[in-house]
Structure formats: structure tokens, C-alpha cells
Amino acid sequence: MVREVISGVFLLAAGALAIIAAIGVARLRTTAARLHAAGKASPGAFLLAAVGAAIDLGGGGAAALILAALAIVITLPIGVHLLFRSMTNERVGDDTA
């Protein structure tokens, strides 16, 4: 009973963080600000959801979730950074490649 409540709290927090990130993506004006909102909140929301699911699943599921969380936390910020770099390095109308 207590385990399900704690798990539910983590999952609700993850959902709230994801909704806040979605509002930021929809409301912010510049592409850089949108990338920042999506890139910072997504790993946090996933980690909260993974903790909640790991509490509910137990040991075997928690091990798989730890691997998935490591992959997300490492790759997502790097991917967002590379998207931002490609956006800022793009030269419109420049044919001297």
C-alpha cells in the first residue's frame, strides 16, 4: 500500500514536470528557448517516472530502468546540444560549403 502511494507520487511529479516542459515548448518564442525547455525537463521527468516505476516493480525491473535512465541522461542533453549547435551554425544563403 505505501509502496504504491510513493510510486504514484513520483509518477505524478514526472507528469507535472512533463506538462510544464510542454507548456514551455509551446509558449516560448525562440527555438533556443524551446530546445532548452525540452532538453532540461525531459531527462528529469523520465528519471522521476523511472524511480516511480522502479519502486513499484522491484529489483528486476529497477535494474533495467537504471540502464534506460543512464542512456537517457547521457544521450538526451548531448542530442539537444548538437541540435542547438546545428541551428546556430546554419548560414542561410551561404553557398561556400
mmCIF file of the C-alpha atoms, coordinates in Angstrom:
data_MODEL
# 
_entry.id   MODEL 
# 
loop_
_atom_site.group_PDB 
_atom_site.id 
_atom_site.type_symbol 
_atom_site.label_atom_id 
_atom_site.label_alt_id 
_atom_site.label_comp_id 
_atom_site.label_asym_id 
_atom_site.label_entity_id 
_atom_site.label_seq_id 
_atom_site.pdbx_PDB_ins_code 
_atom_site.Cartn_x 
_atom_site.Cartn_y 
_atom_site.Cartn_z 
_atom_site.occupancy 
_atom_site.B_iso_or_equiv 
_atom_site.pdbx_formal_charge 
_atom_site.auth_seq_id 
_atom_site.auth_comp_id 
_atom_site.auth_asym_id 
_atom_site.auth_atom_id 
_atom_site.pdbx_PDB_model_num 
ATOM 1  C CA . MET A 1 1  ? 0.000  0.000  0.000   1.00 0.00 ? 1  MET A CA 1 
ATOM 2  C CA . VAL A 1 2  ? 2.697  2.514  0.980   1.00 0.00 ? 2  VAL A CA 1 
ATOM 3  C CA . ARG A 1 3  ? 4.851  1.462  -1.970  1.00 0.00 ? 3  ARG A CA 1 
ATOM 4  C CA . GLU A 1 4  ? 2.058  2.202  -4.435  1.00 0.00 ? 4  GLU A CA 1 
ATOM 5  C CA . VAL A 1 5  ? 1.447  5.635  -2.908  1.00 0.00 ? 5  VAL A CA 1 
ATOM 6  C CA . ILE A 1 6  ? 5.126  6.598  -3.104  1.00 0.00 ? 6  ILE A CA 1 
ATOM 7  C CA . SER A 1 7  ? 5.307  5.275  -6.656  1.00 0.00 ? 7  SER A CA 1 
ATOM 8  C CA . GLY A 1 8  ? 2.218  7.273  -7.588  1.00 0.00 ? 8  GLY A CA 1 
ATOM 9  C CA . VAL A 1 9  ? 3.691  10.464 -6.149  1.00 0.00 ? 9  VAL A CA 1 
ATOM 10 C CA . PHE A 1 10 ? 6.816  10.067 -8.275  1.00 0.00 ? 10 PHE A CA 1 
ATOM 11 C CA . LEU A 1 11 ? 4.749  9.334  -11.384 1.00 0.00 ? 11 LEU A CA 1 
ATOM 12 C CA . LEU A 1 12 ? 2.515  12.362 -10.787 1.00 0.00 ? 12 LEU A CA 1 
ATOM 13 C CA . ALA A 1 13 ? 5.586  14.565 -10.301 1.00 0.00 ? 13 ALA A CA 1 
ATOM 14 C CA . ALA A 1 14 ? 7.003  13.239 -13.585 1.00 0.00 ? 14 ALA A CA 1 
ATOM 15 C CA . GLY A 1 15 ? 3.754  14.032 -15.361 1.00 0.00 ? 15 GLY A CA 1 
ATOM 16 C CA . ALA A 1 16 ? 3.667  17.534 -13.887 1.00 0.00 ? 16 ALA A CA 1 
ATOM 17 C CA . LEU A 1 17 ? 7.237  18.200 -14.991 1.00 0.00 ? 17 LEU A CA 1 
ATOM 18 C CA . ALA A 1 18 ? 6.470  16.925 -18.498 1.00 0.00 ? 18 ALA A CA 1 
ATOM 19 C CA . ILE A 1 19 ? 3.415  19.191 -18.706 1.00 0.00 ? 19 ILE A CA 1 
ATOM 20 C CA . ILE A 1 20 ? 5.468  22.195 -17.579 1.00 0.00 ? 20 ILE A CA 1 
ATOM 21 C CA . ALA A 1 21 ? 8.053  21.387 -20.262 1.00 0.00 ? 21 ALA A CA 1 
ATOM 22 C CA . ALA A 1 22 ? 5.333  21.085 -22.899 1.00 0.00 ? 22 ALA A CA 1 
ATOM 23 C CA . ILE A 1 23 ? 3.918  24.468 -21.896 1.00 0.00 ? 23 ILE A CA 1 
ATOM 24 C CA . GLY A 1 24 ? 7.413  25.926 -22.176 1.00 0.00 ? 24 GLY A CA 1 
ATOM 25 C CA . VAL A 1 25 ? 7.874  24.464 -25.643 1.00 0.00 ? 25 VAL A CA 1 
ATOM 26 C CA . ALA A 1 26 ? 4.510  25.825 -26.752 1.00 0.00 ? 26 ALA A CA 1 
ATOM 27 C CA . ARG A 1 27 ? 4.809  29.291 -25.198 1.00 0.00 ? 27 ARG A CA 1 
ATOM 28 C CA . LEU A 1 28 ? 8.458  30.237 -25.629 1.00 0.00 ? 28 LEU A CA 1 
ATOM 29 C CA . ARG A 1 29 ? 9.252  32.300 -28.696 1.00 0.00 ? 29 ARG A CA 1 
ATOM 30 C CA . THR A 1 30 ? 12.749 31.371 -29.815 1.00 0.00 ? 30 THR A CA 1 
ATOM 31 C CA . THR A 1 31 ? 13.965 28.000 -30.977 1.00 0.00 ? 31 THR A CA 1 
ATOM 32 C CA . ALA A 1 32 ? 16.832 28.104 -28.499 1.00 0.00 ? 32 ALA A CA 1 
ATOM 33 C CA . ALA A 1 33 ? 14.453 28.645 -25.586 1.00 0.00 ? 33 ALA A CA 1 
ATOM 34 C CA . ARG A 1 34 ? 12.225 25.807 -26.797 1.00 0.00 ? 34 ARG A CA 1 
ATOM 35 C CA . LEU A 1 35 ? 15.191 23.456 -27.067 1.00 0.00 ? 35 LEU A CA 1 
ATOM 36 C CA . HIS A 1 36 ? 16.262 24.467 -23.580 1.00 0.00 ? 36 HIS A CA 1 
ATOM 37 C CA . ALA A 1 37 ? 12.808 23.783 -22.129 1.00 0.00 ? 37 ALA A CA 1 
ATOM 38 C CA . ALA A 1 38 ? 12.573 20.394 -23.798 1.00 0.00 ? 38 ALA A CA 1 
ATOM 39 C CA . GLY A 1 39 ? 16.165 19.355 -23.173 1.00 0.00 ? 39 GLY A CA 1 
ATOM 40 C CA . LYS A 1 40 ? 16.271 20.194 -19.471 1.00 0.00 ? 40 LYS A CA 1 
ATOM 41 C CA . ALA A 1 41 ? 12.905 18.871 -18.373 1.00 0.00 ? 41 ALA A CA 1 
ATOM 42 C CA . SER A 1 42 ? 12.742 15.634 -20.349 1.00 0.00 ? 42 SER A CA 1 
ATOM 43 C CA . PRO A 1 43 ? 15.521 13.767 -18.507 1.00 0.00 ? 43 PRO A CA 1 
ATOM 44 C CA . GLY A 1 44 ? 14.168 14.971 -15.164 1.00 0.00 ? 44 GLY A CA 1 
ATOM 45 C CA . ALA A 1 45 ? 10.661 13.802 -15.991 1.00 0.00 ? 45 ALA A CA 1 
ATOM 46 C CA . PHE A 1 46 ? 11.990 10.454 -17.174 1.00 0.00 ? 46 PHE A CA 1 
ATOM 47 C CA . LEU A 1 47 ? 14.072 9.999  -14.040 1.00 0.00 ? 47 LEU A CA 1 
ATOM 48 C CA . LEU A 1 48 ? 11.074 10.722 -11.803 1.00 0.00 ? 48 LEU A CA 1 
ATOM 49 C CA . ALA A 1 49 ? 8.954  8.267  -13.795 1.00 0.00 ? 49 ALA A CA 1 
ATOM 50 C CA . ALA A 1 50 ? 11.726 5.651  -13.675 1.00 0.00 ? 50 ALA A CA 1 
ATOM 51 C CA . VAL A 1 51 ? 12.055 5.985  -9.898  1.00 0.00 ? 51 VAL A CA 1 
ATOM 52 C CA . GLY A 1 52 ? 8.300  5.620  -9.502  1.00 0.00 ? 52 GLY A CA 1 
ATOM 53 C CA . ALA A 1 53 ? 8.189  2.576  -11.743 1.00 0.00 ? 53 ALA A CA 1 
ATOM 54 C CA . ALA A 1 54 ? 11.246 1.031  -10.074 1.00 0.00 ? 54 ALA A CA 1 
ATOM 55 C CA . ILE A 1 55 ? 9.610  1.348  -6.657  1.00 0.00 ? 55 ILE A CA 1 
ATOM 56 C CA . ASP A 1 56 ? 6.525  -0.403 -7.966  1.00 0.00 ? 56 ASP A CA 1 
ATOM 57 C CA . LEU A 1 57 ? 8.342  -3.107 -9.978  1.00 0.00 ? 57 LEU A CA 1 
ATOM 58 C CA . GLY A 1 58 ? 11.007 -4.178 -7.519  1.00 0.00 ? 58 GLY A CA 1 
ATOM 59 C CA . GLY A 1 59 ? 14.548 -5.394 -8.172  1.00 0.00 ? 59 GLY A CA 1 
ATOM 60 C CA . GLY A 1 60 ? 14.485 -6.892 -11.666 1.00 0.00 ? 60 GLY A CA 1 
ATOM 61 C CA . GLY A 1 61 ? 12.605 -4.041 -13.250 1.00 0.00 ? 61 GLY A CA 1 
ATOM 62 C CA . ALA A 1 62 ? 14.660 -1.474 -11.390 1.00 0.00 ? 62 ALA A CA 1 
ATOM 63 C CA . ALA A 1 63 ? 17.883 -2.766 -12.947 1.00 0.00 ? 63 ALA A CA 1 
ATOM 64 C CA . ALA A 1 64 ? 16.506 -2.336 -16.455 1.00 0.00 ? 64 ALA A CA 1 
ATOM 65 C CA . LEU A 1 65 ? 15.202 1.118  -15.583 1.00 0.00 ? 65 LEU A CA 1 
ATOM 66 C CA . ILE A 1 66 ? 18.610 2.172  -14.264 1.00 0.00 ? 66 ILE A CA 1 
ATOM 67 C CA . LEU A 1 67 ? 20.193 1.265  -17.606 1.00 0.00 ? 67 LEU A CA 1 
ATOM 68 C CA . ALA A 1 68 ? 17.495 3.133  -19.511 1.00 0.00 ? 68 ALA A CA 1 
ATOM 69 C CA . ALA A 1 69 ? 17.846 6.150  -17.218 1.00 0.00 ? 69 ALA A CA 1 
ATOM 70 C CA . LEU A 1 70 ? 21.608 6.247  -17.749 1.00 0.00 ? 70 LEU A CA 1 
ATOM 71 C CA . ALA A 1 71 ? 21.132 6.122  -21.505 1.00 0.00 ? 71 ALA A CA 1 
ATOM 72 C CA . ILE A 1 72 ? 18.573 8.926  -21.461 1.00 0.00 ? 72 ILE A CA 1 
ATOM 73 C CA . VAL A 1 73 ? 20.542 11.141 -19.085 1.00 0.00 ? 73 VAL A CA 1 
ATOM 74 C CA . ILE A 1 74 ? 23.703 10.777 -21.168 1.00 0.00 ? 74 ILE A CA 1 
ATOM 75 C CA . THR A 1 75 ? 22.294 10.984 -24.692 1.00 0.00 ? 75 THR A CA 1 
ATOM 76 C CA . LEU A 1 76 ? 19.424 13.477 -24.473 1.00 0.00 ? 76 LEU A CA 1 
ATOM 77 C CA . PRO A 1 77 ? 21.387 16.548 -23.333 1.00 0.00 ? 77 PRO A CA 1 
ATOM 78 C CA . ILE A 1 78 ? 24.092 15.793 -25.904 1.00 0.00 ? 78 ILE A CA 1 
ATOM 79 C CA . GLY A 1 79 ? 21.484 15.488 -28.649 1.00 0.00 ? 79 GLY A CA 1 
ATOM 80 C CA . VAL A 1 80 ? 19.829 18.758 -27.679 1.00 0.00 ? 80 VAL A CA 1 
ATOM 81 C CA . HIS A 1 81 ? 23.218 20.462 -27.591 1.00 0.00 ? 81 HIS A CA 1 
ATOM 82 C CA . LEU A 1 82 ? 24.036 19.200 -31.068 1.00 0.00 ? 82 LEU A CA 1 
ATOM 83 C CA . LEU A 1 83 ? 20.661 20.384 -32.367 1.00 0.00 ? 83 LEU A CA 1 
ATOM 84 C CA . PHE A 1 84 ? 21.319 23.815 -30.895 1.00 0.00 ? 84 PHE A CA 1 
ATOM 85 C CA . ARG A 1 85 ? 24.796 23.948 -32.431 1.00 0.00 ? 85 ARG A CA 1 
ATOM 86 C CA . SER A 1 86 ? 23.494 22.987 -35.841 1.00 0.00 ? 86 SER A CA 1 
ATOM 87 C CA . MET A 1 87 ? 20.805 25.649 -35.540 1.00 0.00 ? 87 MET A CA 1 
ATOM 88 C CA . THR A 1 88 ? 23.290 28.393 -34.663 1.00 0.00 ? 88 THR A CA 1 
ATOM 89 C CA . ASN A 1 89 ? 25.914 27.322 -37.222 1.00 0.00 ? 89 ASN A CA 1 
ATOM 90 C CA . GLU A 1 90 ? 23.446 27.267 -40.115 1.00 0.00 ? 90 GLU A CA 1 
ATOM 91 C CA . ARG A 1 91 ? 24.103 30.025 -42.633 1.00 0.00 ? 91 ARG A CA 1 
ATOM 92 C CA . VAL A 1 92 ? 21.148 30.752 -44.846 1.00 0.00 ? 92 VAL A CA 1 
ATOM 93 C CA . GLY A 1 93 ? 22.124 31.639 -48.420 1.00 0.00 ? 93 GLY A CA 1 
ATOM 94 C CA . ASP A 1 94 ? 25.806 30.742 -47.998 1.00 0.00 ? 94 ASP A CA 1 
ATOM 95 C CA . ASP A 1 95 ? 26.967 28.596 -50.928 1.00 0.00 ? 95 ASP A CA 1 
ATOM 96 C CA . THR A 1 96 ? 30.621 28.356 -49.908 1.00 0.00 ? 96 THR A CA 1 
ATOM 97 C CA . ALA A 1 97 ? 30.454 24.967 -48.252 1.00 0.00 ? 97 ALA A CA 1 
# 
